[in-house]
Amino acid sequence: MILLGLVFGRWWRSTLLAAAVVWPVVLVASDAARPGWALLGAAGLAVLNALVGIVIHQAILWIVRNGGGRRPRKGDA
C-alpha cells in the first residue's frame, strides 16, 4: 500500500479510496480474512499505509517545485 501511495500520490483522494476498498477485497478473495471488524481494521491500516506513501510523494513534489535545481536569476546576489 505504501508503494500505491508513492506511485499514485498525485491523486491522493482516489488513492486513499482505492486502498480502503481494494485491500479488504484482496483479503476476502484470498480467504485471509472474513467480513467483520478485523476487516474494517485492515482497511484502516491499508489507508494509513497508503497515506505514508502519499506524504512522501507530495513531499518530493514540493521539493522539486520549490527548491530543487532552481538557478539564481540575473541580479540575485
LUMFI-183096 format. One record per residue (C-alpha): residue number from 1; residue in one letter; y, x, z. Coordinates in steps of 0.25 Angstrom, whole numbers. Each point is the difference from the previous one (the first is absolute). Layout:
BEGIN
[NUM; 'a'; [Y; X; Z]]
...
END
This chain:
BEGIN
[1; 'm'; [0; 0; 0]]
[2; 'i'; [9; 12; 2]]
[3; 'l'; [-2; 4; -14]]
[4; 'l'; [3; -14; -5]]
[5; 'g'; [13; 1; 8]]
[6; 'l'; [3; 14; -6]]
[7; 'v'; [-3; -5; -14]]
[8; 'f'; [7; -13; 0]]
[9; 'g'; [10; 2; 10]]
[10; 'r'; [12; -4; -9]]
[11; 'w'; [-5; -14; 0]]
[12; 'w'; [-2; 0; 15]]
[13; 'r'; [0; -16; 2]]
[14; 's'; [-12; -1; -10]]
[15; 't'; [-7; 12; 6]]
[16; 'l'; [0; -6; 14]]
[17; 'l'; [-5; -13; -5]]
[18; 'a'; [-11; 6; -8]]
[19; 'a'; [-4; 8; 12]]
[20; 'a'; [-1; -12; 8]]
[21; 'v'; [-8; -8; -10]]
[22; 'v'; [-8; 11; -7]]
[23; 'w'; [-6; 7; 12]]
[24; 'p'; [-6; -12; 7]]
[25; 'v'; [-6; -5; -13]]
[26; 'v'; [-6; 14; -2]]
[27; 'l'; [-6; 0; 14]]
[28; 'v'; [-6; -14; -1]]
[29; 'a'; [-5; 2; -14]]
[30; 's'; [-7; 13; 5]]
[31; 'd'; [-6; -7; 12]]
[32; 'a'; [7; 9; 9]]
[33; 'a'; [7; -11; 8]]
[34; 'r'; [0; -15; 1]]
[35; 'p'; [12; -9; 0]]
[36; 'g'; [6; -1; 14]]
[37; 'w'; [10; 7; 9]]
[38; 'a'; [-6; 14; -3]]
[39; 'l'; [3; -2; -15]]
[40; 'l'; [14; -4; 4]]
[41; 'g'; [2; 13; 8]]
[42; 'a'; [-6; 8; -12]]
[43; 'a'; [10; -7; -9]]
[44; 'g'; [11; 4; 10]]
[45; 'l'; [-5; 15; 0]]
[46; 'a'; [0; 0; -15]]
[47; 'v'; [14; -4; -1]]
[48; 'l'; [4; 10; 10]]
[49; 'n'; [-7; 11; -8]]
[50; 'a'; [7; -5; -13]]
[51; 'l'; [13; 1; 8]]
[52; 'v'; [-2; 14; 3]]
[53; 'g'; [-2; 3; -15]]
[54; 'i'; [12; -8; -4]]
[55; 'v'; [9; 7; 10]]
[56; 'i'; [-4; 14; -5]]
[57; 'h'; [2; -5; -14]]
[58; 'q'; [14; -6; 3]]
[59; 'a'; [4; 13; 7]]
[60; 'i'; [-4; 8; -12]]
[61; 'l'; [8; -9; -9]]
[62; 'w'; [12; 1; 10]]
[63; 'i'; [-1; 15; 0]]
[64; 'v'; [0; 1; -15]]
[65; 'r'; [11; -9; -2]]
[66; 'n'; [10; 5; 10]]
[67; 'g'; [-3; 15; 2]]
[68; 'g'; [-11; 6; -9]]
[69; 'g'; [5; 9; -11]]
[70; 'r'; [15; -4; 1]]
[71; 'r'; [9; 10; -6]]
[72; 'p'; [14; 2; 5]]
[73; 'r'; [10; -6; -9]]
[74; 'k'; [12; 8; -7]]
[75; 'g'; [10; 2; 11]]
[76; 'd'; [-9; -1; 12]]
[77; 'a'; [0; 12; 9]]
END
